[in-house]
Amino acid sequence: MGTSSLNEYFPRAIEIRAGDTVRWQFNGNADDPHTVTFSPNLDAVVDIVPKPNGGRDEFIFATSLADPSRGRGAPIESYRPSGYFNSGIMFGYQLSDEIPLIEEFSLRFPEPGSFNYICGIHEFHRGTVIVKEASDPNLPNQVEISQAATEQMKFGLGITNALQEFVRLNQVLDREPKTDGSERIFVAAGMGSPEAEVLEFFPKKLEIKVGDTVTWFASRFHAVVLNTEGSPPEFYLTEPRAGPTPFIVANPKVLFPTEPTPEFDGTGGLWSSGLLGYGQRPGGLSYTLTFTTPGTYGYVCPIHRGMVGTVSVN
């Protein structure tokens, strides 16, 4: 079965008393990273930016996002509306020995108010901390907060559990006849709402005929990469820098399209759609190849480990 990713805070809104501390915990092992980021301007928070003094195709994850605002061994920070507070990027695995694994983030709220925050990787992924007076007797306890989180998860799990059936069935979503007698077959890279997605190709095992065309489409943050001469490239790379953590580099071989020709014959080295999805994605929304040579060809989404597919050409 496929990997499900719920891209939300559970619960989205939490009520606490002034002086309380909130602790966020990374939950799960899907390859969707997250942050907890408080900023005076949430809409200005960005994920991928040009590398300082880098080349035209060199991009990194913003150091303001990658670096925790709380230094190692420092006391828990106290929130203030004009401040910037950030967890660092939370992954379900450790990128390198030089980058510590971040699994939780804590922040103290000394004053009443309503404070919004965001995941710097997913702009739609937002939450609110509502701070009441310290004397307020009518606020939920931890058990009630956890129950609310579990209840909120049910909607997203309903979506992903239904989509898991499509993973099992391995059905083609759509196909169109072409004027030369061949077909165009459509494959989804990921499926679901932004908040609840199954990280698989639909179908993940595709059988076609010589001359058929495959079009992959994605709504958010996926890539289609074939490498006929070795292993597929990693998406997250690291480079040393003068700072608390190395640069987290977005591999240009995944980020940008690399297409020797629009016809795939099983040779040519690296074939990459570039980053697909809504917004300013280098690869746009879709990627198309026509397969001209019999064989079985594997491909991956390097952004999400384990998201793999095959095209068998008869």
C-alpha positions as CSV (number, residue, x, y, z in Angstrom):
1,M,0.0,0.0,0.0
2,G,1.1,3.6,-0.5
3,T,2.4,6.2,1.9
4,S,-0.2,8.7,3.2
5,S,0.7,12.2,4.1
6,L,-1.5,14.5,6.2
7,N,-0.2,18.0,5.9
8,E,-1.9,19.8,8.8
9,Y,-1.4,20.7,12.4
10,F,-3.5,18.6,14.8
11,P,-5.4,20.4,16.1
12,R,-5.2,23.5,13.7
13,A,-6.2,25.8,16.6
14,I,-5.3,25.4,20.3
15,E,-6.4,27.3,23.3
16,I,-4.0,27.8,26.2
17,R,-3.4,30.0,29.2
18,A,-0.9,32.9,29.3
19,G,2.4,31.4,30.5
20,D,1.8,28.0,29.0
21,T,4.3,26.3,26.6
22,V,3.2,24.5,23.4
23,R,5.3,21.6,22.1
24,W,4.9,20.5,18.5
25,Q,6.0,17.0,17.6
26,F,6.8,15.6,14.1
27,N,4.4,12.8,13.6
28,G,5.0,10.1,11.0
29,N,7.7,8.9,8.6
30,A,6.5,10.2,5.2
31,D,9.0,12.3,3.2
32,D,7.1,15.5,3.5
33,P,9.1,17.9,5.6
34,H,7.5,20.5,7.8
35,T,8.3,23.6,9.9
36,V,6.6,25.5,12.7
37,T,7.2,29.1,11.8
38,F,5.9,32.3,13.5
39,S,6.6,35.5,11.6
40,P,5.2,39.0,11.5
41,N,4.4,38.4,7.8
42,L,3.5,34.8,7.2
43,D,2.9,35.4,3.5
44,A,6.6,36.4,3.1
45,V,7.9,33.0,4.4
46,V,9.5,31.1,1.4
47,D,11.0,27.7,1.1
48,I,13.4,27.6,-1.9
49,V,15.6,30.6,-2.7
50,P,18.6,31.3,-4.9
51,K,21.9,30.2,-3.3
52,P,24.0,33.2,-2.2
53,N,26.7,33.9,-4.8
54,G,25.5,30.7,-6.6
55,G,24.9,30.0,-10.3
56,R,21.7,30.4,-12.3
57,D,20.4,26.9,-11.4
58,E,21.6,26.8,-7.8
59,F,18.8,26.9,-5.2
60,I,18.7,26.2,-1.5
61,F,16.1,25.9,1.2
62,A,16.1,29.3,2.9
63,T,18.5,29.4,5.8
64,S,15.8,31.3,7.8
65,L,13.7,28.2,7.5
66,A,16.5,25.6,7.8
67,D,18.0,27.1,11.0
68,P,16.1,26.8,14.3
69,S,15.6,30.2,15.9
70,R,16.5,28.5,19.3
71,G,20.2,27.7,19.5
72,R,21.3,24.3,20.7
73,G,21.1,24.1,24.5
74,A,19.4,27.5,24.8
75,P,16.3,27.9,26.9
76,I,12.8,27.7,25.4
77,E,11.9,31.0,23.7
78,S,9.1,33.3,24.7
79,Y,6.8,34.4,21.9
80,R,6.5,38.1,21.1
81,P,4.3,39.4,18.1
82,S,7.2,41.2,16.4
83,G,9.6,38.2,16.6
84,Y,10.5,35.4,14.3
85,F,10.4,31.9,15.8
86,N,11.1,28.8,13.8
87,S,11.6,25.1,14.4
88,G,14.0,24.4,11.6
89,I,13.0,21.9,8.9
90,M,11.6,18.7,10.4
91,F,12.3,15.6,8.3
92,G,11.2,12.0,9.0
93,Y,14.9,11.0,8.7
94,Q,18.3,12.6,9.1
95,L,19.6,14.2,5.9
96,S,23.3,14.1,7.0
97,D,25.5,13.8,10.1
98,E,26.0,17.6,10.0
99,I,22.3,18.4,10.2
100,P,20.6,17.4,13.5
101,L,17.3,15.5,13.3
102,I,14.6,17.9,14.5
103,E,11.6,16.1,15.9
104,E,9.9,18.7,18.1
105,F,9.7,22.4,18.8
106,S,8.6,24.3,21.9
107,L,7.5,27.9,22.4
108,R,6.2,29.7,25.5
109,F,3.4,32.2,25.3
110,P,3.5,34.8,28.1
111,E,0.7,37.2,26.9
112,P,-2.9,36.7,25.8
113,G,-3.7,37.0,22.1
114,S,-4.3,35.0,18.9
115,F,-1.2,34.1,17.1
116,N,-1.0,32.5,13.6
117,Y,1.8,30.3,12.3
118,I,2.7,28.4,9.1
119,C,4.6,25.5,7.7
120,G,7.3,27.1,5.5
121,I,7.3,24.1,3.2
122,H,3.5,24.0,2.6
123,E,1.9,27.5,2.4
124,F,-1.6,26.1,2.9
125,H,-0.6,24.4,6.2
126,R,-1.4,26.9,8.9
127,G,-2.3,26.9,12.6
128,T,-3.4,29.3,15.4
129,V,-2.4,29.5,19.1
130,I,-5.1,31.3,21.1
131,V,-3.8,32.5,24.5
132,K,-6.3,33.3,27.2
133,E,-5.8,34.9,30.6
134,A,-3.9,32.8,33.0
135,S,-6.9,32.7,35.3
136,D,-9.3,31.4,32.7
137,P,-10.9,28.2,34.1
138,N,-12.7,27.0,31.0
139,L,-9.9,25.8,28.7
140,P,-9.3,22.2,27.4
141,N,-6.8,20.0,29.1
142,Q,-4.2,17.8,27.2
143,V,-6.5,14.8,27.0
144,E,-9.2,17.0,25.4
145,I,-6.7,18.6,23.0
146,S,-5.5,15.2,21.9
147,Q,-9.1,14.0,21.4
148,A,-9.7,17.1,19.2
149,A,-6.6,16.3,17.2
150,T,-7.7,12.7,16.6
151,E,-11.2,13.8,15.6
152,Q,-9.7,16.3,13.1
153,M,-7.5,13.6,11.6
154,K,-10.5,11.5,10.6
155,F,-11.4,13.6,7.6
156,G,-7.9,13.4,6.0
157,L,-7.6,9.7,6.8
158,G,-11.0,9.1,5.1
159,I,-9.5,10.6,1.9
160,T,-6.2,8.7,2.1
161,N,-7.8,5.4,3.0
162,A,-10.1,5.6,0.0
163,L,-7.2,6.4,-2.3
164,Q,-5.2,3.4,-1.0
165,E,-7.8,1.3,-2.8
166,F,-6.7,2.9,-6.1
167,V,-3.1,2.0,-5.2
168,R,-4.1,-1.6,-4.8
169,L,-6.2,-1.7,-8.0
170,N,-3.4,-0.2,-10.1
171,Q,-5.9,1.1,-12.6
172,V,-5.2,3.6,-15.4
173,L,-7.0,6.9,-14.7
174,D,-7.5,7.9,-18.3
175,R,-6.3,7.3,-21.8
176,E,-6.9,9.0,-25.2
177,P,-6.5,7.6,-28.7
178,K,-4.1,9.5,-31.0
179,T,-4.4,9.9,-34.8
180,D,-1.6,7.4,-35.5
181,G,-3.4,4.6,-33.6
182,S,-1.3,4.9,-30.5
183,E,-2.6,6.1,-27.1
184,R,-1.8,8.8,-24.5
185,I,-2.0,7.4,-21.0
186,F,-2.3,9.7,-17.9
187,V,-0.5,9.0,-14.7
188,A,-1.1,11.0,-11.5
189,A,2.0,11.8,-9.4
190,G,0.4,11.8,-6.0
191,M,-3.3,12.1,-5.4
192,G,-5.6,13.8,-2.9
193,S,-6.1,17.2,-1.4
194,P,-3.1,19.3,-0.4
195,E,-3.9,18.4,3.2
196,A,-4.3,14.7,2.6
197,E,-2.3,13.0,-0.1
198,V,-1.1,9.5,-1.0
199,L,2.5,9.7,-2.2
200,E,2.3,7.2,-5.1
201,F,2.0,7.1,-8.8
202,F,-1.4,6.2,-10.1
203,P,-1.0,3.6,-11.5
204,K,2.5,2.7,-10.3
205,K,2.9,-0.3,-12.7
206,L,1.9,0.8,-16.2
207,E,1.8,-1.4,-19.4
208,I,1.8,0.3,-22.8
209,K,2.7,-0.4,-26.4
210,V,5.6,1.0,-28.5
211,G,4.6,4.5,-29.7
212,D,2.3,5.2,-26.8
213,T,2.7,8.5,-24.8
214,V,2.6,8.8,-21.1
215,T,1.7,12.1,-19.4
216,W,2.3,12.5,-15.7
217,F,0.6,15.3,-13.9
218,A,0.9,16.6,-10.4
219,S,-0.9,19.2,-8.3
220,R,2.0,19.8,-5.8
221,F,5.7,19.2,-5.2
222,H,6.5,16.0,-7.2
223,A,9.0,15.0,-9.9
224,V,9.3,12.2,-12.4
225,V,12.9,11.1,-12.9
226,L,14.4,8.3,-15.1
227,N,18.1,7.5,-15.2
228,T,19.2,5.0,-17.8
229,E,22.8,5.0,-16.6
230,G,22.6,4.5,-12.8
231,S,20.8,5.4,-9.7
232,P,18.3,8.3,-9.6
233,P,19.6,11.6,-8.0
234,E,18.8,12.6,-4.5
235,F,16.7,15.8,-4.1
236,Y,18.1,17.1,-0.8
237,L,21.8,17.7,-0.9
238,T,24.0,19.4,1.7
239,E,26.9,21.8,1.3
240,P,29.1,23.4,4.1
241,R,28.5,27.0,5.0
242,A,29.4,29.5,7.8
243,G,26.4,29.0,10.0
244,P,24.8,26.6,12.5
245,T,23.8,24.1,9.7
246,P,25.0,23.4,6.2
247,F,23.0,24.6,3.2
248,I,20.2,22.2,2.2
249,V,20.5,22.3,-1.6
250,A,17.6,21.5,-4.0
251,N,19.4,19.3,-6.5
252,P,19.1,21.0,-9.9
253,K,18.9,17.6,-11.7
254,V,15.5,17.2,-9.9
255,L,14.4,20.8,-9.6
256,F,14.7,21.6,-13.4
257,P,13.6,19.7,-16.5
258,T,16.2,17.5,-18.3
259,E,14.8,16.0,-21.4
260,P,17.2,14.8,-24.1
261,T,14.3,14.3,-26.5
262,P,10.5,14.0,-26.2
263,E,10.9,10.4,-27.3
264,F,12.3,7.9,-24.8
265,D,14.2,4.9,-26.2
266,G,15.8,3.6,-23.0
267,T,19.0,5.5,-23.4
268,G,20.1,9.1,-22.9
269,G,21.1,9.1,-19.3
270,L,19.0,11.4,-17.1
271,W,15.4,12.3,-17.9
272,S,13.7,14.7,-15.4
273,S,10.4,16.4,-15.4
274,G,11.7,19.1,-13.0
275,L,9.6,20.1,-10.0
276,L,5.9,19.7,-10.9
277,G,2.9,21.3,-9.2
278,Y,0.8,24.5,-8.9
279,G,2.6,27.8,-8.6
280,Q,5.9,28.7,-10.0
281,R,7.2,25.1,-10.4
282,P,10.0,24.8,-13.0
283,G,8.4,21.7,-14.6
284,G,4.9,23.1,-14.8
285,L,1.9,20.8,-14.1
286,S,2.8,17.9,-16.4
287,Y,5.5,15.9,-18.1
288,T,5.2,13.9,-21.3
289,L,7.3,11.2,-22.9
290,T,6.6,8.9,-25.9
291,F,8.1,5.4,-25.5
292,T,9.7,4.0,-28.7
293,T,11.6,0.9,-27.5
294,P,10.3,-2.3,-25.8
295,G,11.4,-2.8,-22.2
296,T,10.6,-2.1,-18.6
297,Y,11.7,1.2,-17.3
298,G,11.7,2.3,-13.7
299,Y,11.3,5.9,-12.5
300,V,11.0,7.7,-9.2
301,C,10.0,10.9,-7.4
302,P,13.3,11.7,-5.7
303,I,11.5,14.2,-3.4
304,H,9.6,11.3,-1.7
305,R,11.6,8.2,-1.2
306,G,9.7,5.0,-2.0
307,M,7.5,6.8,-4.5
308,V,8.4,4.6,-7.5
309,G,6.8,3.5,-10.7
310,T,7.5,1.4,-13.8
311,V,6.5,1.6,-17.5
312,S,6.5,-1.7,-19.3
313,V,6.6,-1.2,-23.1
314,N,5.4,-4.1,-25.2
